[in-house]
Amino acid sequence: MKVLVTGSSGLPGRDVLRQLDGRGIPCRGADAPELKVTDSKAVYRLVDEYAPDVIVHCAAYTNVDKAASEPATCAAVNGSGALTMSRAALRVGARLLLLSTAQVFSGEGDRPNPVSAPHGPKNVYAMSMVQAEDAVRSLMTRYYIVRTGSLFGNSKDPVRSVLRAAQDRRSLTLSCDRVVQPTWSKDLARVICDVIATESFGIWHARNSRGACTPAEFAEMVIKKSGVSCQIIPVRDAELPSHVRRPLNGRLAAKLPDGITPMPDLSDALDRYLQEINR
Ligand SMILES: NC(=O)c1ccc[n+]([C@@H]2O[C@H](COP(=O)([O-])OP(=O)(O)OC[C@H]3O[C@@H](n4cnc5c(N)ncnc54)[C@H](OP(=O)(O)O)[C@@H]3O)[C@@H](O)[C@H]2O)c1
C-alpha cells in the first residue's frame, strides 16, 4: 500500500504521515504551497505520478471565523478541492479518505449524532465540508469519510492555550453551553491508518471516548491534570466575540469498522499528551 497525505503540514495530516512512517508504509505528504488543491492540473499531475493506493485528504480551509468573509475561497478549497481529489483518485484507482467534522450537523438536541444523521451546517466552513462530503459520496464508491471532534496536538490547540494563559497569568473566557469532543490528533491518526487498511467503505466517527464536554470544562480538565492555575470564565456561546454560529451539540456517536480498536478515553489521551509535551 502506498499513501498520499494532503494537508501534511497541518495537525492531523502531520500525525497521519508520522503514523504511516512508523508502520513502514510507503507514503508522501503534500501541502500548500507545493500542492494547492484548487489547482486541479497540479493535483492530477502529482497523483498520476505518485499513483497512490490511498489518498488521505486532510488539506482544508479551516478558519471558521474568517470563512464567513471568504465563502468562495472556503468552498473552493474544501468543496471543489474534495471533488478534484476524488477525480484524481479515480484516475489512478485509489481509495480516498476525507477527514471531516462534527460541524456538518445542526447541533440540535443533546444526543450523540449518529453517522446517518442529516447534515445541517450552521456556518460557511460547515457548509463547505458538507460540499466536500457530498462530492466524495457522489463520485466514489471506495471512500471513507471520517468525522472527528475538536483536535489537540499542536502549539495552537486548546490545551496549549490554557497552559500559555496560566503562564501569562491571564484568564480565559470559554463557552459553557457548546459541547465538543476533544480528540488527540495522534489517536485519530492511528485510527485513520487502521481504517485505510480495510475495505470498510463509508462514513465513520472517530473521537476519544467519554470525552463530550464544553470548552470551559475541557480547560478545567487541563488545569486539573497539569496542576497549573488559570481562571476560566464560562459564558454562553452566543456571548463570545465570534459572530459565527457553531453547533451547540458536537457529540459524535462513535462508529468504526469492525475489528478496529476503539479510541481511548479523553482522560487517558490528555494524560499522554501532557506527558509528551512536558518531556
Ligand atoms: N482541527 C480540528 O479541530 C478539526 C476537527 C474536526 C475535523 N477537522 C478536519 O481536519 C482537516 C484538517 O483540519 P485542521 O483544522 O486540522 O487544519 P490544519 O492543521 O490547518 O491543516 C490543514 C492543512 O491544509 C492546508 N491547506 C489549506 N489550504 C490549502 C489549499 N488550497 N491547498 C492545499 N493545502 C491547503 C493548510 O496549509 P496552510 O497552513 O499553509 O494554510 C494546512 O497544512 C479538515 O478537513 C477539518 O475539517 C479538524
The ligand as a Gaussian input file, in Angstrom:
#p B3LYP/6-31G(d) Opt

LIG

0 1
 N       -8.682000      20.924000      13.853000
 C       -9.822000      20.405000      14.284000
 O      -10.203000      20.563000      15.451000
 C      -10.663000      19.545000      13.362000
 C      -11.838000      18.994000      13.861000
 C      -12.619000      18.210000      13.026000
 C      -12.234000      17.981000      11.715000
 N      -11.096000      18.542000      11.259000
 C      -10.765000      18.308000       9.855000
 O       -9.384000      18.036000       9.714000
 C       -8.932000      18.545000       8.465000
 C       -7.698000      19.377000       8.715000
 O       -8.079000      20.469000       9.500000
 P       -7.213000      21.173000      10.644000
 O       -8.097000      22.068000      11.396000
 O       -6.504000      20.189000      11.432000
 O       -6.322000      22.108000       9.772000
 P       -4.806000      22.402000       9.630000
 O       -3.984000      21.916000      10.758000
 O       -4.766000      23.852000       9.335000
 O       -4.448000      21.582000       8.313000
 C       -4.955000      21.923000       7.067000
 C       -3.824000      21.930000       6.062000
 O       -4.384000      22.186000       4.781000
 C       -3.550000      23.137000       4.131000
 N       -4.269000      23.893000       3.121000
 C       -5.058000      24.985000       3.263000
 N       -5.481000      25.410000       2.066000
 C       -4.951000      24.574000       1.141000
 C       -5.016000      24.506000      -0.280000
 N       -5.721000      25.383000      -1.014000
 N       -4.350000      23.506000      -0.902000
 C       -3.615000      22.612000      -0.202000
 N       -3.496000      22.639000       1.133000
 C       -4.169000      23.612000       1.799000
 C       -3.059000      24.031000       5.244000
 O       -1.914000      24.734000       4.813000
 P       -1.677000      26.253000       5.362000
 O       -1.482000      26.129000       6.835000
 O       -0.459000      26.689000       4.610000
 O       -2.914000      27.027000       5.010000
 C       -2.769000      23.019000       6.337000
 O       -1.489000      22.474000       6.230000
 C      -10.101000      19.328000       7.861000
 O      -10.734000      18.540000       6.902000
 C      -11.042000      19.546000       9.026000
 O      -12.375000      19.576000       8.620000
 C      -10.294000      19.326000      12.037000

